Amino acid sequence: MIKTSISVLAAAGFVATTFGTTAPAVAQDVDFAGKRIEWVIPYGTGGGSNRWARFYVPWLQKALPGNPTVAVKNMPGASSTKGTNYFARRGTKDGLSILGTSGSTQFPFLLGDRRVKYNYADWEVILATPVGGVVYVNKSLGVKSAADMKKLQKAKLKFGSQGPTSLDLVPLLAFDILGLNVKPVFGMKGRGPSRLAFERGEVRIDYQTTPAFLKRVTPLVKKGIAVPIMTWGTLDDAGKLVRDPTFPNLPHVGEVYKMMHGKAPKGPAWTAWKAFMAAGFPAQKMIFVKKGTPKNIVAAWRATAAKAVAMPGFEAAKNKKLGKYPQAVGKKAQVLKKVATNVPPAAKKWVLDWLKSRYNKVP
């Protein structure tokens, strides 16, 4: 059921090789000197997408022709569809307007959410960033590691969520598969507010994508407030779920299932989870310009992305801020865009049925 996504991942050399950074053909007559580039991020300031964008701003400014100012415009709301619809409606085709998306932008599109007024086919991808996710719990639950996960089956847990058709579909379905009693509190405007709810003690289980976890949750772990228990993992070239390279000491959700139930996960729910995890995380964050932007400007942006990720110091800074994931530019970014914006029909149908039965939610 997920062979299409996995074969595309293999073609991209998703895990086994480093994404190529060969620049596209040299862009001619492009100079952004003195210009201001607006980067729409359809999330608030406290989550991983904002941290990812803020990390990239100085590198892009150095690499862009003419060294323009790149200004992030945060536009949270409606599971990221508000800001994304704004870009689809108001974004320009002169290279001075770019969009940063995340899995919570992709999933409403994939599931046919009625709030979506955008189409990924209308955009040219510039860069794609794989991202992981870490689940952690409050120390009050008495769980010290994934080995204690069976204790959570008896707990009633709240989870702050943007909505079941956002990227939060991945944790919500994982919690169900593991047999946890988790009640989502919908309406969060990003993962940042969800983390703040955890810090206030309003919820006792949460997950954050890698950039936000490294920056915002690691201090809570050091204080003994948060206990990381698992990651979503990542997929190797054969489509096998393996450990997240940024958190090699944490088991992935498949390993945790086996710890809890004594057998490996399988069945339609697990197959659907893997399909949406593949769509949501290998290219979880992407930079776009609109189709119709002049070819030399698109080429300039793609050359900029390749130049930025090859700059001295970028790799070490990226590993610290974003995690140990290779960044995709050029053709590999285009391959990963395809992965992120397509799921097998059978997996989509299963998830739509699950959303209806579990949350009475019709996208």
N, C-alpha and C positions, 0 to 999 in steps of 0.2 A: 504493500500500500504506500510505502514511502520511497520506493526505488527511484522514482524520478528525481526527487530532491537529493537523494544520496548520490546518484550517478553524477549529478551536476556538481555536487560538492567534491567528488573525486576528481572530476575534470579540472576543478579549480586548484587541486592540490591543497585542500583546506587545512589539514593538520601537518602532513608529512613534510611539506616544503614551505619556504618563506615566500610570501606573495611578492611577485616581481615588482620592481620599482623603475622599470625602464620607462622613460618619458615618451609621450606621443610625439608626433612630428612637431617641430618647433613652430610656435605660433608667431605669425607675422603681424607687425603694426599694432600691437596691443600694449597700451601704457595706461595704467590706472593711477599715475601720479596725481596727487591732490584730490583723489576721489574718496568717497565714503561708501563702503560696501555694507549693506544691511544683511545680517545673517539671522533669519527667523528660526527660533527654537521654540516649538510649541509646548513647552514645559516651563515650570517655575524654576526658581533659582537654587533650590535645595537638593536637586536630584542628580543622577548620573549624567543625563544628557547635557545639562548646563555645565557640569564639570568638564565633560568631554569637549564641548565647544570652547570653553574658556582656555582649556589646555592648548587647543589648536590655534587660537587667534594669533599669538605672537609668531608662530612658525609660518602661518599663511602670510602674515604681513611682510615677513622677511623674504618669502619666496615669490610673492606676486610681483609682476612687472610694475615698477613705479612705486612699490611699497606703500599702498594705500592704507587707510584706516579700515579695520574690520570691526563693526559694532554689532554685538549680539542683541537681538530683540526678543525677549522672553514673552511668549503669548500662551499661557496655560489655559486649559479648559476643555471640557467635553472629550476626555481621553485623548487629548492632543489634536482632535479634529478641528478645533476652533482656529488655532494658529496655522494649521496646514491648509485649511480652506482659504484662509487669508492669503497665503502665498499663492495658491492656485488662482485666486481671483485678482490679486494686486501685484504679484511679483513681476518684475520687469525682465526683459530679454536682452539686456545689455551687459550682463556679467556683474552688475552692481547689486544684485539681489540673489541670495542663495538660501536654501532651506536645509535644515538638519533634521532628520527623522530618526525615530527609534522604533522598536518593535510594537509599541503601543500606537504608533501611526500605521504600521503595516497591518496589524490584525483587524482593525475595523474595516480596512479596505478588503482584506481577504475574505471576511465574513459577510460582506455586503451590508454593513451598518448604514442605516438611513441618514446618519449625520455626515457621511462622507460625500464631499463634493469635489473630490480630487481623484486623479488617476496617475499611477506611477508611469504609465506609458507616455505621459506628457513631459517627463523630466529626463535629463541626461545626468547619469551618476558621475561624480567626480572622485569620490573616495568612499570606501566601506570599512567599517571598524567592527571586528568581532568583539563580543563582550560576553562575560560570564555572569552568573548570578549566585549569590550566597544566601542561604536561609539561616537565620539565627533566632534564638529564643531568649526570654528573660530568665535570669538565674533562679527566680522564685519557683520555677517549674521543677527544679531538682534534676535537670538534665545537664550532664557534664560533657557529653559527646554523643555522637550518633549511636553508640552502643546502648545508650539509655532511651532510645526513641520509643520503645514500647510504653514507657511511662506516659507519653503524650497521648496515647490512644484513650486514656481515661479522662483527659483534661478537656474542658470546653474553652476553645481559643477564639479570639477575635483577630481579624487580619484587615488592615487598612488597604483598600483597593481602589484603583481608578475605575474599575468596571470589568465585568466578565468577558467582554469582547476586546479588551486591551491586552497588552503583554501579560497582564496578571492572569490571563487564561492559563499560562504555563504553571505558576504556582498553585492556582486553584485546582486544576486537574491533578497535579502531583499530590496535593494533600488528600484528595479523594482516593487516588490510587493507593496511597500509603495507609488509608483507613483512619485518618485524623479527623476529629470533630472540629472543623474550622468554620466559623461564621464570618463571612466577609462584611466589612462596613464600606459600602460603595460611596463614591462621590469625591474621593481624594483627587487633587489636581496634580498628581505626580507621585513619584516614590518618596520625594522629600517630605511632604506632609505625613506620609505613612510612617517614616522613620521618626518624625517628631512625636507622633502618637505613641510609638513604642517608647521613646524616651520619657514621655509623661506617664507611662504605665497604663495607658488606655487600651493597648493591645500588647500581647505577650509573644507573638510570633510575627516575623517580618522577613522580607528579603529585599536586597538591594543589588543592583548591577555592580560590576566590579569597580568602576571609578568612584561611585558613591560609597561603597563598602570600604575601600582603601582609605578614603579621606574621612568619612563621617562615622563609620561604625567601628573601625579599628580602635579608636580611643575608648569606646564603650566596652570593647573586649578587654582592653588593658585594665580598665577599672573594675572588671568582673561583673558588669551589668549585663552584657550580651554574651551569649554562648553560641558560636557558629557550629552548625551541626552537619550541613551538607551543601553541595553545589548542584547545579543542573548537569554539570559535566560538559563534555563536548563530543563531537562525532569525528572519528578518524575517517580515512579515505574509504574504508569498507562499510561505513555506516554504523560501526560499533561505538557504543557509548563508552567513553574513557574519561579519566579525571581531568579536571580543569588545570591547565599548566600553571596558572597563577596561584592555585591553592592545592598543590599536589598531596597535602596531608589530609584533606577533607574528602570523604567518600562522595560519589555522585548519587543521585536519587535512586538509580537502579541498584547500587550496592546497599543502600539503606533499606530498600524494599526487601532484599534478600536477608538482611540482618533481622528484620521484623517478622518476616513470613516464612523464612526457611527455604525459599525457592526464588528463582529469577522471575521478574515480571514478564507477562505476556498477555496477549488478547487485544481486542479492538481499542480499549482505552489506552493501553500502553503504546500501541502503534500510532494512534492519533496524537498522543503526547509527544512522541519523538518527531512526528511530522511538523508540528507547530513549534517545537523547540528548534528544529532545523531552520524553519522560516524566521524565527524571532531572534536568534542569537549569532549565527555565523556572519551575518551582515546586519547586526542589530542597529547600528548607527550609520547613516549615510549622508553625504553632502550632495546636493543637486543644484543644477541650474535648469531653467526651462528649455524645452525643445523649441526651436525657432531662434535661439540665441545664435548669432553668427558663428560659423565653424571655427574661425581663428580665435574667437574668445573662448569657446568650449575647449579648444586645444590648449589655450593659455592656462585655463584652470586645471586641466589634467596634467600639464607640465608642472604647474605649481605644486599640485599634490605629490607628484613623484619627487620633485626637488625637496619639498619639506620633509618627507619621511627619510630622505637620504642625508639630511644635514648632520654635521657632527653634533653629538650630544642628544639628538632626537631619541634614539633607541633607549638610552638609559633613562631619560626623562619620561618617555612613554611607559616603560615598564613600571616605573614608580607610581605614576599617576593613573594610568589606564589599565595596567596589567600586561602580562607577557603574551600578548596576541599580536601576530603580524598584521600590519595594515595593508589593505588591498587598494591598488590604484590601477589605472589603465584597463586592459581587457579583463583582468581578474575581478575588478570592482564591478564590471558589467555582468560577469558570470554570477557573482554573489547577489547582485540586484535581482536576477532571475530567480535564484533560490528563495530570496526573502519575500518575493511578491507572487509566489505560486505555491499551492499545496495540492496534493492529490485529491480528486473529487471525493473518494471514499472517506478520507480523513476529515474533510470539510463537512460532509454530511453527518458523520458520527458526532462531531463537535457541535454542530447546530442542534442535533437531537438532544445532546447532553445539556446544552444551555437552556433548552426549552424545559426539559424535565427537572433539571437541578435548580434553576433560578427563574423559571418562567420567563426567560429572556429570549426575545426574537430580535435579532439585529435590525 
